[in-house]
Amino acid sequence: MQGKRRYWLAGGLAGAANGFFGGGGGSVLVPLLTRCCGLDQRRAFATSVAVILPLCALSVVIYFFRGGLDFMAALPYLIGGAVGGWAGGKWFKGMRMTWLKRAFGLLLIYGGVRSFL
């Protein structure tokens, strides 16, 4: 049971990040899955994507009912994101973990710096 609590806590923290910030749950979840839950890096990235999809869907519903969602404004990003997600998923398997970790780290640093500016 102790092991399952770690998974529930990791999912809860990712969901809270997604709900608070409108995204970003994956950036919380990947480190939690590797450090606290013992998944290898590649499996943590893939698992994060599977977990974030329903969390994002739930956040969309909540934002929609609270009046904070403009579907027409989101449509171009949704189309571009779908294409990027497909391409990233295809490239993911062949990418070396060293480069994948570095790219993820740079993305987190970039997001952090942008948050302060």
C-alpha atoms as a printed R data frame, in Angstrom:
    type eleno elety resid chain resno       x      y       z
1   ATOM     1    CA   MET     A     1   0.000  0.000   0.000
2   ATOM     2    CA   GLN     A     2   2.871  2.385   0.740
3   ATOM     3    CA   GLY     A     3   4.008  2.218  -2.900
4   ATOM     4    CA   LYS     A     4   0.550  3.117  -4.184
5   ATOM     5    CA   ARG     A     5   0.413  6.186  -1.965
6   ATOM     6    CA   ARG     A     6   3.460  7.564  -3.742
7   ATOM     7    CA   TYR     A     7   1.710  7.163  -7.085
8   ATOM     8    CA   TRP     A     8  -1.446  8.830  -5.768
9   ATOM     9    CA   LEU     A     9   0.590 11.699  -4.327
10  ATOM    10    CA   ALA     A    10   2.508 12.150  -7.598
11  ATOM    11    CA   GLY     A    11  -0.753 12.197  -9.551
12  ATOM    12    CA   GLY     A    12  -2.326 14.610  -7.080
13  ATOM    13    CA   LEU     A    13   0.579 17.034  -7.335
14  ATOM    14    CA   ALA     A    14   0.507 16.864 -11.132
15  ATOM    15    CA   GLY     A    15  -3.254 17.474 -11.123
16  ATOM    16    CA   ALA     A    16  -2.878 20.441  -8.764
17  ATOM    17    CA   ALA     A    17  -0.187 21.974 -10.991
18  ATOM    18    CA   ASN     A    18  -2.398 21.458 -14.032
19  ATOM    19    CA   GLY     A    19  -5.390 23.013 -12.301
20  ATOM    20    CA   PHE     A    20  -3.526 25.982 -10.824
21  ATOM    21    CA   PHE     A    21  -1.497 26.902 -13.880
22  ATOM    22    CA   GLY     A    22  -3.601 25.541 -16.746
23  ATOM    23    CA   GLY     A    23  -0.831 23.068 -17.568
24  ATOM    24    CA   GLY     A    24   2.565 22.008 -16.366
25  ATOM    25    CA   GLY     A    25   1.514 18.847 -14.589
26  ATOM    26    CA   GLY     A    26   3.977 16.842 -16.673
27  ATOM    27    CA   SER     A    27   6.884 18.966 -15.525
28  ATOM    28    CA   VAL     A    28   5.961 18.020 -11.959
29  ATOM    29    CA   LEU     A    29   5.102 14.419 -12.720
30  ATOM    30    CA   VAL     A    30   8.234 13.306 -14.594
31  ATOM    31    CA   PRO     A    31  10.637 14.020 -11.707
32  ATOM    32    CA   LEU     A    32   8.204 12.510  -9.208
33  ATOM    33    CA   LEU     A    33   7.812  9.339 -11.258
34  ATOM    34    CA   THR     A    34  11.573  8.884 -11.558
35  ATOM    35    CA   ARG     A    35  12.654  9.841  -8.039
36  ATOM    36    CA   CYS     A    36   9.730  8.817  -5.857
37  ATOM    37    CA   CYS     A    37   8.083  6.049  -7.844
38  ATOM    38    CA   GLY     A    38  11.187  4.392  -9.300
39  ATOM    39    CA   LEU     A    39  10.312  4.549 -13.002
40  ATOM    40    CA   ASP     A    40  13.116  4.870 -15.513
41  ATOM    41    CA   GLN     A    41  13.272  8.184 -17.364
42  ATOM    42    CA   ARG     A    42  11.792  6.992 -20.662
43  ATOM    43    CA   ARG     A    43   8.880  5.249 -18.951
44  ATOM    44    CA   ALA     A    44   8.301  8.336 -16.765
45  ATOM    45    CA   PHE     A    45   8.010 10.587 -19.842
46  ATOM    46    CA   ALA     A    46   5.568  8.217 -21.543
47  ATOM    47    CA   THR     A    47   3.539  7.652 -18.373
48  ATOM    48    CA   SER     A    48   3.352 11.393 -17.796
49  ATOM    49    CA   VAL     A    49   1.726 11.890 -21.189
50  ATOM    50    CA   ALA     A    50  -0.872  9.217 -20.416
51  ATOM    51    CA   VAL     A    51  -1.639 10.759 -17.021
52  ATOM    52    CA   ILE     A    52  -1.736 14.373 -18.188
53  ATOM    53    CA   LEU     A    53  -4.343 13.769 -20.913
54  ATOM    54    CA   PRO     A    54  -7.246 13.109 -18.530
55  ATOM    55    CA   LEU     A    55  -6.014 15.833 -16.150
56  ATOM    56    CA   CYS     A    56  -6.035 18.325 -19.011
57  ATOM    57    CA   ALA     A    57  -9.493 17.163 -20.086
58  ATOM    58    CA   LEU     A    58 -10.780 17.713 -16.550
59  ATOM    59    CA   SER     A    59  -9.170 21.168 -16.394
60  ATOM    60    CA   VAL     A    60 -10.802 22.064 -19.732
61  ATOM    61    CA   VAL     A    61 -14.231 21.163 -18.366
62  ATOM    62    CA   ILE     A    62 -13.683 23.212 -15.212
63  ATOM    63    CA   TYR     A    63 -12.361 26.244 -17.120
64  ATOM    64    CA   PHE     A    64 -15.237 25.945 -19.616
65  ATOM    65    CA   PHE     A    65 -17.933 25.992 -16.935
66  ATOM    66    CA   ARG     A    66 -16.246 28.907 -15.178
67  ATOM    67    CA   GLY     A    67 -16.242 30.903 -18.416
68  ATOM    68    CA   GLY     A    68 -12.475 31.061 -18.864
69  ATOM    69    CA   LEU     A    69 -12.148 29.094 -22.096
70  ATOM    70    CA   ASP     A    70 -12.234 30.401 -25.662
71  ATOM    71    CA   PHE     A    71 -12.316 27.363 -27.976
72  ATOM    72    CA   MET     A    72 -11.780 29.412 -31.140
73  ATOM    73    CA   ALA     A    73  -8.661 31.047 -29.715
74  ATOM    74    CA   ALA     A    74  -7.372 27.617 -28.636
75  ATOM    75    CA   LEU     A    75  -8.031 25.868 -31.967
76  ATOM    76    CA   PRO     A    76  -4.772 26.811 -33.772
77  ATOM    77    CA   TYR     A    77  -2.763 25.717 -30.725
78  ATOM    78    CA   LEU     A    78  -4.718 22.471 -30.543
79  ATOM    79    CA   ILE     A    79  -3.975 21.684 -34.179
80  ATOM    80    CA   GLY     A    80  -0.294 22.588 -33.829
81  ATOM    81    CA   GLY     A    81  -0.075 20.683 -30.546
82  ATOM    82    CA   ALA     A    82  -1.616 17.577 -32.119
83  ATOM    83    CA   VAL     A    83   0.934 17.655 -34.947
84  ATOM    84    CA   GLY     A    84   3.786 18.305 -32.507
85  ATOM    85    CA   GLY     A    85   2.580 15.564 -30.179
86  ATOM    86    CA   TRP     A    86   2.424 13.077 -33.029
87  ATOM    87    CA   ALA     A    87   5.913 14.028 -34.242
88  ATOM    88    CA   GLY     A    88   7.356 13.987 -30.723
89  ATOM    89    CA   GLY     A    89   5.870 10.564 -30.067
90  ATOM    90    CA   LYS     A    90   7.417  9.214 -33.260
91  ATOM    91    CA   TRP     A    91  10.867 10.672 -32.464
92  ATOM    92    CA   PHE     A    92  10.740  9.757 -28.773
93  ATOM    93    CA   LYS     A    93  11.771  6.124 -29.124
94  ATOM    94    CA   GLY     A    94  14.861  6.863 -31.177
95  ATOM    95    CA   MET     A    95  16.088  9.754 -29.053
96  ATOM    96    CA   ARG     A    96  18.954  9.213 -26.640
97  ATOM    97    CA   MET     A    97  17.947  9.745 -23.007
98  ATOM    98    CA   THR     A    98  20.841 12.116 -22.425
99  ATOM    99    CA   TRP     A    99  19.480 14.542 -25.012
100 ATOM   100    CA   LEU     A   100  15.893 14.039 -23.905
101 ATOM   101    CA   LYS     A   101  16.807 14.895 -20.287
102 ATOM   102    CA   ARG     A   102  18.778 17.942 -21.384
103 ATOM   103    CA   ALA     A   103  15.952 19.203 -23.580
104 ATOM   104    CA   PHE     A   104  13.464 18.703 -20.748
105 ATOM   105    CA   GLY     A   105  15.768 20.524 -18.317
106 ATOM   106    CA   LEU     A   106  16.201 23.439 -20.714
107 ATOM   107    CA   LEU     A   107  12.450 23.618 -21.194
108 ATOM   108    CA   LEU     A   108  11.954 23.803 -17.414
109 ATOM   109    CA   ILE     A   109  14.630 26.495 -17.060
110 ATOM   110    CA   TYR     A   110  13.105 28.489 -19.914
111 ATOM   111    CA   GLY     A   111   9.641 28.264 -18.344
112 ATOM   112    CA   GLY     A   112  11.003 29.298 -14.961
113 ATOM   113    CA   VAL     A   113  12.830 32.308 -16.349
114 ATOM   114    CA   ARG     A   114   9.773 33.375 -18.357
115 ATOM   115    CA   SER     A   115   7.647 33.155 -15.210
116 ATOM   116    CA   PHE     A   116   9.849 35.712 -13.490
117 ATOM   117    CA   LEU     A   117   9.973 38.174 -16.411
